[in-house]
Amino acid sequence: MFKLFSLLPLLTLPLLVSPSFAAPVSDLADKTAEYAVATYTESMVKSLAELVKHNTVAQEGIASTENPAHIAFKAELEKQAKNLGLDFTDHGYIVVIGLGDNKERVGIITHGDIQPVNPSKWAKSPFELDTTTEPGKLIARGTEDDKGPISTALFAMKAIKDKGIQLNKRLELYVYMAEESDWGPLQEYVNNNELPQTNITIDASYPVVTAEKGYGTLKIAFNKQKPPTIGAYLSHFEGGYFGSQIPEDAKAVIENATVQLLNSLMNKAQTYHDGINFNFELKAKQLVITALGKSAHSSEPEGGVNAIPYLADLLSDTRWDNNGAGTLVNFINDNIGLGLEGKKFGKIAYHDDFMGPMTVSPTVIKQHDSNIELNINIRRPKGKTAQQLRSEITDTIAKWKLNNLADITELDHYIGEPFVQNDAPHIYTLLNVFSKYTGIKDAKPVSIGGGTNSRLFPNAVSFGPSMPNTIYTGHSEHEFITMKQFILNLKMYTAVMVELAQ
């Protein structure tokens, strides 16, 4: 995903009728699902192992259609699809893998691109399916987001084909190659092609996702100034890897540091009990402090420990000179702090009863010759217009700049729209399948913190692959899917495809 995933509770979205009125899972769907698991579990793992070999992260300045890794990944997909007896069509940024020739269609929406990865943080290569380091887990970049779901969908379709089920609707698996970086080519495809009438996205959470927060990025430049001639000052502050990841690494450098300052900071570091660790190194009056937290998808900031605000908080007992790095740390402490909901950031914090609160997370600090750029990731529910939110953001930054005589520049902000889908006719079918195979009764639709391609397809809702109230590992430096969940997904996706195509 560019997405999402949620630790939110199973909140109730008003439905037109109670799910209890929907028909139970059919015997045909159930038997086909059991057959898929009994026959293709091992093959599904082998399929995933081949898919994760390809580093399909976007390369700046290179279109997906020209990216060698993307081309090789699509070739592997084509080989697998044809070996399974499925048809394959390459539309450039999008490939469609299909079963059946009916005019009416069911779309299953996924993506084949991935987010960047730091190989040094993995026990084995992130582009090798690791089944041994942590038994019971399939570890690699893309296992949960979204190559694992691709493999699952392929073998669900294969099981249906094996059983010779007479489909009333064609099944089409859409694999988009720029979901994490550029939705433009998909939007163009959507505008110029007839789409399936019924769609599910398998790039989010269970039981059924009917609302997604709007993705946004706030950008502020802290202009560099000459450092003071005396006293301790911050000469450098960095952190973050990419915009939709809660960063687990941050680093600060203090010049003219004293042993007394070191001891004070080390004592304060011992007061944190939130999974954050600090390291200190003092050499010739230069103190280097590194922070190590826990990475997570930025749509679920509660699933990680953000090293940037924690390191800033460690330094908060000093009011730093407005020299760029010091200005940035002061700004983070004054306007963000250790909270996740933007409650210190002027009036921007708000909450929706179903979608939950706005979240505000500093995710990337970019170093430039003349300034330091702070990127803040927001995930906003419905309840405020983008214009209102932008005005509140700009007002807060302007007041802080004036009150602190700070040399900062407010850069352009991106504020995406929330998405709500509450009348897709197949919601009840998905909930019934989920309840049958998980044993979770009275399942209700949920909201997530991110954005999937559901918002571009008609009647689309998301269905897995992540279980509710579990930590989503996509975008983290420890991405995995459990073998148990992989098998459960195959069972549920097979049953759902049978039900929706009948």
C-alpha positions as CSV (number, residue, x, y, z in Angstrom):
1,M,0.0,0.0,0.0
2,F,0.6,3.6,-0.1
3,K,-1.7,2.6,2.4
4,L,-3.0,1.7,5.4
5,F,-3.7,-1.0,7.9
6,S,-5.2,-0.5,11.1
7,L,-5.1,-1.4,14.7
8,L,-8.5,0.4,15.1
9,P,-11.2,-1.7,16.9
10,L,-13.9,-3.2,14.8
11,L,-16.0,-0.1,14.7
12,T,-19.6,-0.3,13.4
13,L,-20.4,1.3,10.1
14,P,-24.1,1.7,9.4
15,L,-25.3,-0.9,6.9
16,L,-28.4,-1.1,4.9
17,V,-29.3,-4.5,6.4
18,S,-27.8,-6.7,9.0
19,P,-25.2,-9.1,7.7
20,S,-27.1,-11.9,9.3
21,F,-29.6,-11.7,6.4
22,A,-26.9,-12.7,3.9
23,A,-26.7,-16.2,2.7
24,P,-24.1,-18.5,4.4
25,V,-21.0,-19.5,2.6
26,S,-21.9,-22.1,0.0
27,D,-20.8,-25.7,0.1
28,L,-19.2,-25.2,-3.3
29,A,-17.1,-22.3,-2.1
30,D,-16.1,-24.1,1.1
31,K,-15.0,-27.3,-0.7
32,T,-13.0,-25.3,-3.2
33,A,-11.3,-23.4,-0.5
34,E,-10.4,-26.6,1.3
35,Y,-9.1,-28.1,-1.9
36,A,-6.9,-25.0,-2.6
37,V,-5.2,-25.3,0.8
38,A,-4.7,-29.0,0.6
39,T,-3.3,-28.8,-3.0
40,Y,-1.5,-25.6,-3.4
41,T,0.0,-24.4,-0.1
42,E,3.5,-25.5,-1.0
43,S,3.2,-24.1,-4.5
44,M,2.0,-20.8,-3.2
45,V,5.1,-20.4,-1.0
46,K,7.3,-21.2,-4.0
47,S,5.5,-18.7,-6.1
48,L,6.1,-16.0,-3.4
49,A,9.8,-16.9,-3.2
50,E,10.1,-16.1,-7.0
51,L,8.2,-12.8,-6.7
52,V,10.1,-11.4,-3.8
53,K,13.4,-11.9,-5.6
54,H,12.7,-8.8,-7.7
55,N,13.5,-5.4,-6.1
56,T,10.5,-3.6,-7.6
57,V,10.9,-0.3,-5.7
58,A,10.4,2.7,-8.0
59,Q,13.5,4.3,-9.4
60,E,13.4,8.1,-9.7
61,G,13.3,9.2,-13.3
62,I,12.7,5.7,-14.7
63,A,9.2,4.7,-15.7
64,S,7.9,1.3,-14.5
65,T,7.8,0.2,-18.1
66,E,11.5,0.9,-18.5
67,N,12.6,-0.4,-15.1
68,P,14.5,-3.7,-15.5
69,A,13.3,-5.1,-12.2
70,H,9.7,-4.3,-13.0
71,I,10.0,-5.9,-16.4
72,A,11.5,-9.0,-14.9
73,F,8.8,-9.2,-12.2
74,K,6.1,-9.0,-14.9
75,A,7.8,-11.7,-16.9
76,E,7.8,-13.9,-13.8
77,L,4.1,-13.1,-13.3
78,E,3.3,-14.0,-16.9
79,K,5.2,-17.3,-16.6
80,Q,3.4,-18.3,-13.4
81,A,0.0,-17.2,-14.7
82,K,0.3,-19.2,-17.9
83,N,1.6,-22.2,-16.1
84,L,-1.6,-22.1,-14.0
85,G,-3.7,-21.9,-17.2
86,L,-4.7,-18.3,-16.6
87,D,-4.7,-15.6,-19.3
88,F,-2.3,-12.7,-19.0
89,T,-2.4,-9.2,-20.5
90,D,0.3,-6.5,-20.1
91,H,-1.0,-2.9,-20.2
92,G,2.3,-1.4,-19.2
93,Y,1.9,-0.2,-15.7
94,I,-0.8,-2.7,-15.1
95,V,-1.1,-6.4,-15.9
96,V,-4.4,-8.3,-15.8
97,I,-4.5,-12.0,-15.0
98,G,-7.8,-13.6,-15.8
99,L,-10.0,-16.7,-15.6
100,G,-13.2,-17.0,-17.7
101,D,-14.7,-15.1,-20.6
102,N,-17.9,-13.7,-19.1
103,K,-18.9,-10.1,-19.8
104,E,-19.6,-9.4,-16.2
105,R,-16.4,-9.4,-14.1
106,V,-15.0,-9.4,-10.6
107,G,-11.8,-7.5,-10.0
108,I,-9.1,-8.4,-7.5
109,I,-6.8,-5.4,-7.0
110,T,-3.2,-5.7,-6.0
111,H,0.2,-4.1,-6.7
112,G,3.7,-5.5,-7.5
113,D,5.9,-2.6,-6.5
114,I,7.4,-2.2,-3.0
115,Q,8.8,0.4,-0.7
116,P,12.6,0.9,-0.2
117,V,14.4,-1.3,2.2
118,N,17.6,-1.2,4.3
119,P,19.2,-4.6,3.8
120,S,21.5,-4.1,6.9
121,K,18.5,-4.5,9.2
122,W,17.4,-7.9,7.9
123,A,18.7,-11.3,9.1
124,K,18.9,-12.4,5.4
125,S,18.5,-10.6,2.2
126,P,15.1,-8.8,2.0
127,F,14.9,-10.2,-1.5
128,E,15.1,-13.8,-0.4
129,L,12.2,-15.6,1.1
130,D,13.4,-16.3,4.6
131,T,11.5,-19.3,6.1
132,T,14.1,-20.3,8.8
133,T,15.2,-17.3,10.8
134,E,11.8,-17.2,12.6
135,P,10.0,-20.4,12.1
136,G,6.4,-20.0,11.1
137,K,7.1,-16.6,9.4
138,L,7.7,-15.9,5.7
139,I,10.1,-12.9,5.8
140,A,11.0,-10.7,2.8
141,R,10.0,-7.3,1.4
142,G,6.6,-7.6,-0.1
143,T,5.4,-10.7,1.7
144,E,2.5,-8.8,3.2
145,D,2.5,-5.8,0.9
146,D,1.6,-7.0,-1.7
147,K,3.4,-9.9,-3.3
148,G,2.0,-12.4,-0.8
149,P,-1.6,-11.6,-1.8
150,I,-0.7,-11.9,-5.4
151,S,0.5,-15.4,-5.0
152,T,-2.6,-16.2,-2.9
153,A,-4.9,-14.9,-5.6
154,L,-3.1,-16.9,-8.3
155,F,-3.7,-20.2,-6.6
156,A,-7.2,-19.3,-5.5
157,M,-8.0,-18.9,-9.2
158,K,-6.1,-22.1,-10.1
159,A,-8.2,-24.1,-7.6
160,I,-11.4,-22.7,-9.1
161,K,-10.1,-23.6,-12.6
162,D,-9.2,-27.2,-11.4
163,K,-12.7,-27.7,-10.1
164,G,-14.2,-26.7,-13.4
165,I,-16.6,-24.3,-11.7
166,Q,-19.0,-22.7,-14.1
167,L,-18.4,-19.0,-13.5
168,N,-21.1,-16.4,-14.1
169,K,-18.5,-13.7,-13.9
170,R,-14.9,-13.5,-15.1
171,L,-12.2,-13.2,-12.4
172,E,-9.5,-10.6,-13.1
173,L,-6.4,-10.0,-11.0
174,Y,-5.1,-6.5,-11.5
175,V,-1.4,-6.0,-10.5
176,Y,-0.4,-2.3,-10.6
177,M,3.3,-1.5,-10.7
178,A,3.4,2.0,-9.1
179,E,0.9,2.0,-6.2
180,E,3.6,3.1,-3.7
181,S,4.9,6.0,-5.8
182,D,2.6,7.3,-8.6
183,W,-1.2,6.7,-9.0
184,G,-1.2,8.7,-12.3
185,P,-0.9,5.8,-14.7
186,L,-3.6,3.8,-12.9
187,Q,-5.9,6.8,-13.0
188,E,-5.3,7.1,-16.7
189,Y,-6.1,3.4,-17.1
190,V,-9.3,3.7,-15.1
191,N,-10.4,6.7,-17.2
192,N,-9.9,4.8,-20.5
193,N,-11.0,1.3,-19.8
194,E,-14.1,-0.5,-18.8
195,L,-13.6,-1.8,-15.3
196,P,-15.1,-4.8,-13.5
197,Q,-18.5,-4.1,-11.9
198,T,-17.5,-5.7,-8.5
199,N,-14.1,-5.2,-7.0
200,I,-12.1,-6.1,-3.9
201,T,-8.6,-4.8,-3.0
202,I,-6.4,-7.4,-1.2
203,D,-4.0,-4.8,0.0
204,A,-5.3,-3.8,3.4
205,S,-7.1,-5.4,6.4
206,Y,-9.9,-7.7,7.4
207,P,-12.8,-8.0,7.9
208,V,-13.8,-5.5,5.3
209,V,-12.4,-2.0,4.9
210,T,-15.0,0.6,3.9
211,A,-13.2,3.8,4.9
212,E,-9.7,5.0,4.4
213,K,-8.0,8.1,5.8
214,G,-6.6,10.7,3.4
215,Y,-2.8,10.7,3.0
216,G,-0.9,13.9,3.3
217,T,2.6,15.4,3.5
218,L,3.5,18.6,5.2
219,K,6.8,20.1,4.3
220,I,8.8,22.8,6.2
221,A,12.3,24.0,5.4
222,F,14.5,25.1,8.3
223,N,17.1,27.5,6.8
224,K,20.7,27.0,7.9
225,Q,22.4,29.9,9.7
226,K,26.0,30.4,11.0
227,P,26.5,28.6,14.2
228,P,27.1,30.5,17.5
229,T,30.7,31.2,18.4
230,I,30.4,29.9,22.0
231,G,28.4,27.3,23.9
232,A,26.9,24.0,22.8
233,Y,24.8,23.9,19.6
234,L,23.2,21.4,17.4
235,S,25.1,21.1,14.1
236,H,23.2,18.2,12.6
237,F,19.9,16.4,13.0
238,E,18.7,13.6,10.7
239,G,16.2,10.7,10.6
240,G,13.8,8.7,8.5
241,Y,14.1,6.6,5.3
242,F,10.9,7.2,3.3
243,G,7.7,9.1,3.8
244,S,5.3,6.3,4.6
245,Q,7.5,4.6,7.1
246,I,7.6,5.4,10.8
247,P,11.4,5.9,11.2
248,E,13.4,3.8,13.6
249,D,16.6,5.7,13.2
250,A,17.6,9.3,14.0
251,K,20.9,11.1,14.7
252,A,21.9,14.4,16.3
253,V,25.3,16.0,16.6
254,I,26.1,18.6,19.3
255,E,29.2,20.7,19.1
256,N,31.0,22.2,22.1
257,A,29.4,19.5,24.2
258,T,30.6,19.0,27.8
259,V,30.7,16.0,30.0
260,Q,28.1,17.6,32.2
261,L,25.7,17.8,29.2
262,L,26.5,14.2,28.2
263,N,25.7,13.0,31.8
264,S,22.5,14.9,31.9
265,L,21.3,13.5,28.6
266,M,22.3,9.9,29.5
267,N,20.4,10.2,32.8
268,K,17.3,11.4,30.9
269,A,17.6,8.6,28.4
270,Q,17.1,6.1,31.2
271,T,13.7,7.5,31.9
272,Y,12.2,6.3,28.6
273,H,10.3,3.0,28.6
274,D,8.7,3.0,25.2
275,G,11.1,0.8,23.2
276,I,13.5,3.6,22.3
277,N,17.2,3.2,22.8
278,F,20.0,5.9,22.6
279,N,23.7,5.7,22.0
280,F,26.2,8.4,23.0
281,E,29.7,9.1,21.7
282,L,31.7,12.1,22.9
283,K,34.9,12.9,21.0
284,A,36.8,16.3,21.2
285,K,33.7,18.1,22.4
286,Q,31.5,16.7,19.6
287,L,28.7,14.6,21.0
288,V,26.9,12.2,18.5
289,I,23.6,10.7,19.7
290,T,21.8,8.0,17.8
291,A,18.3,6.8,18.5
292,L,16.9,3.4,17.6
293,G,13.1,2.9,17.7
294,K,10.9,0.6,15.6
295,S,9.8,1.1,12.1
296,A,6.2,0.7,11.0
297,H,3.8,1.7,8.3
298,S,3.0,5.4,8.8
299,S,-0.7,4.7,8.6
300,E,-0.3,2.8,11.9
301,P,2.1,5.0,13.8
302,E,1.0,3.3,17.0
303,G,2.7,0.1,15.7
304,G,6.1,1.7,15.7
305,V,8.4,3.8,17.9
306,N,9.3,7.0,16.0
307,A,13.0,7.8,16.6
308,I,12.7,11.4,15.3
309,P,10.4,12.9,18.0
310,Y,12.0,10.8,20.7
311,L,15.5,12.1,20.0
312,A,14.1,15.6,19.8
313,D,12.4,15.1,23.2
314,L,15.7,13.9,24.7
315,L,17.1,17.3,23.7
316,S,14.1,19.3,24.8
317,D,15.6,20.6,28.1
318,T,17.7,23.0,26.0
319,R,16.3,25.8,23.8
320,W,18.6,25.4,20.8
321,D,19.9,28.3,18.7
322,N,17.9,28.9,15.5
323,N,20.6,27.7,13.1
324,G,18.7,25.1,11.1
325,A,19.1,21.9,13.1
326,G,18.3,23.6,16.4
327,T,15.3,25.3,14.9
328,L,14.0,22.0,13.6
329,V,14.3,20.3,17.0
330,N,12.6,23.2,18.8
331,F,9.7,23.0,16.2
332,I,9.2,19.3,16.7
333,N,9.2,19.6,20.5
334,D,6.8,22.6,20.4
335,N,4.3,21.3,17.7
336,I,4.5,17.5,17.6
337,G,6.0,16.0,20.7
338,L,5.6,12.3,21.5
339,G,1.8,12.3,20.7
340,L,0.4,10.8,17.5
341,E,-2.6,12.9,16.9
342,G,-1.3,16.4,16.3
343,K,-2.8,17.8,19.6
344,K,0.2,20.2,20.0
345,F,0.0,21.4,16.4
346,G,-2.4,24.3,16.7
347,K,-6.0,23.4,16.0
348,I,-5.4,20.7,13.5
349,A,-6.3,17.7,15.7
350,Y,-9.7,16.1,15.2
351,H,-11.5,12.8,15.3
352,D,-14.3,10.9,13.5
353,D,-16.4,8.4,15.3
354,F,-15.8,5.7,12.7
355,M,-12.5,6.6,11.1
356,G,-10.7,7.6,14.2
357,P,-8.3,10.4,14.9
358,M,-6.0,12.3,12.6
359,T,-2.4,11.1,13.0
360,V,0.6,13.4,12.6
361,S,4.1,11.7,12.2
362,P,7.4,13.2,11.2
363,T,8.8,10.6,8.9
364,V,11.7,12.0,6.8
365,I,14.3,14.8,7.4
366,K,16.1,15.7,4.1
367,Q,19.5,17.5,4.1
368,H,20.0,20.3,1.6
369,D,22.8,22.8,1.1
370,S,20.9,25.7,2.5
371,N,18.2,24.1,4.6
372,I,16.9,21.0,6.4
373,E,13.5,19.8,5.1
374,L,11.1,18.2,7.5
375,N,8.4,15.9,6.0
376,I,5.4,15.2,8.2
377,N,3.0,12.4,7.3
378,I,-0.6,13.0,8.1
379,R,-3.6,10.6,7.9
380,R,-6.9,12.4,8.1
381,P,-10.4,11.2,8.6
382,K,-13.5,12.9,7.3
383,G,-14.8,15.8,9.3
384,K,-12.7,18.7,8.0
385,T,-12.2,20.1,4.5
386,A,-8.7,20.2,3.0
387,Q,-9.0,24.0,2.9
388,Q,-9.8,24.2,6.6
389,L,-7.0,21.9,7.5
390,R,-4.5,23.7,5.3
391,S,-5.5,27.0,6.8
392,E,-5.0,25.7,10.3
393,I,-1.6,24.2,9.4
394,T,-0.4,27.4,7.8
395,D,-1.6,29.5,10.7
396,T,0.2,27.4,13.3
397,I,3.5,27.5,11.3
398,A,3.2,31.3,10.8
399,K,2.6,32.0,14.5
400,W,5.4,29.7,15.6
401,K,7.8,31.4,13.1
402,L,6.9,34.8,14.4
403,N,7.0,33.9,18.1
404,N,10.4,32.3,17.8
405,L,11.9,34.6,15.2
406,A,12.7,31.5,13.3
407,D,14.1,31.4,9.7
408,I,11.8,28.7,8.2
409,T,9.9,28.4,5.0
410,E,6.6,26.6,4.6
411,L,6.8,24.5,1.5
412,D,3.9,23.1,-0.5
413,H,1.7,20.6,1.4
414,Y,-0.2,17.7,-0.1
415,I,-3.5,16.9,1.6
416,G,-5.4,13.9,0.2
417,E,-9.0,13.2,0.6
418,P,-10.6,10.5,2.9
419,F,-12.5,7.7,1.2
420,V,-15.7,6.1,2.3
421,Q,-17.6,3.2,0.6
422,N,-20.6,2.0,2.5
423,D,-23.0,0.6,-0.1
424,A,-21.0,-2.0,-2.0
425,P,-23.4,-4.9,-2.4
426,H,-20.8,-7.6,-1.7
427,I,-19.9,-6.4,1.8
428,Y,-22.1,-9.0,3.4
429,T,-20.5,-11.8,1.4
430,L,-17.1,-10.8,2.5
431,L,-18.1,-10.5,6.1
432,N,-19.7,-14.0,6.1
433,V,-16.6,-15.6,4.6
434,F,-14.4,-13.9,7.2
435,S,-16.6,-15.0,10.0
436,K,-16.8,-18.6,8.8
437,Y,-13.0,-19.1,8.5
438,T,-11.9,-17.1,11.5
439,G,-14.6,-17.9,14.0
440,I,-15.0,-14.1,14.7
441,K,-18.8,-13.6,14.9
442,D,-20.7,-10.4,14.1
443,A,-17.7,-8.9,12.2
444,K,-18.3,-5.4,11.1
445,P,-16.5,-3.1,8.5
446,V,-13.5,-1.2,9.6
447,S,-11.6,2.0,8.8
448,I,-7.9,2.1,8.1
449,G,-5.3,4.8,8.2
450,G,-4.0,4.6,4.6
451,G,-5.2,4.7,1.0
452,T,-5.6,1.8,-1.4
453,N,-6.6,1.6,-5.0
454,S,-10.1,0.8,-3.8
455,R,-10.9,4.4,-4.2
456,L,-10.4,4.2,-8.0
457,F,-12.5,1.1,-8.8
458,P,-16.3,0.9,-8.8
459,N,-18.0,-0.8,-5.8
460,A,-14.6,-1.5,-4.3
461,V,-13.8,-2.5,-0.7
462,S,-10.7,-4.0,0.8
463,F,-10.5,-7.6,2.1
464,G,-7.2,-8.5,3.9
465,P,-4.5,-9.7,4.0
466,S,-3.9,-8.3,7.5
467,M,-6.0,-9.5,10.5
468,P,-7.6,-6.9,12.7
469,N,-5.8,-5.9,15.8
470,T,-2.5,-7.2,14.6
471,I,0.5,-5.1,13.7
472,Y,0.9,-4.6,10.0
473,T,4.5,-5.2,8.9
474,G,4.5,-3.8,5.4
475,H,6.8,-0.8,5.0
476,S,8.7,-1.9,8.1
477,E,12.3,-3.3,8.3
478,H,10.8,-6.6,9.5
479,E,8.1,-7.4,6.9
480,F,6.6,-10.9,7.1
481,I,3.5,-12.9,6.8
482,T,2.9,-15.9,9.0
483,M,2.4,-19.2,7.4
484,K,-0.8,-19.6,9.3
485,Q,-2.1,-16.3,7.9
486,F,-0.9,-17.1,4.4
487,I,-2.9,-20.4,4.4
488,L,-6.0,-18.7,5.9
489,N,-5.8,-16.0,3.2
490,L,-5.8,-18.7,0.5
491,K,-8.9,-20.3,2.0
492,M,-10.8,-17.0,2.3
493,Y,-9.8,-15.6,-1.1
494,T,-10.8,-18.8,-2.8
495,A,-14.2,-18.9,-1.1
496,V,-14.8,-15.2,-1.8
497,M,-13.9,-15.6,-5.5
498,V,-16.3,-18.5,-5.9
499,E,-19.1,-16.6,-4.1
500,L,-18.6,-13.4,-6.1
501,A,-18.2,-15.1,-9.5
502,Q,-21.3,-17.3,-9.1
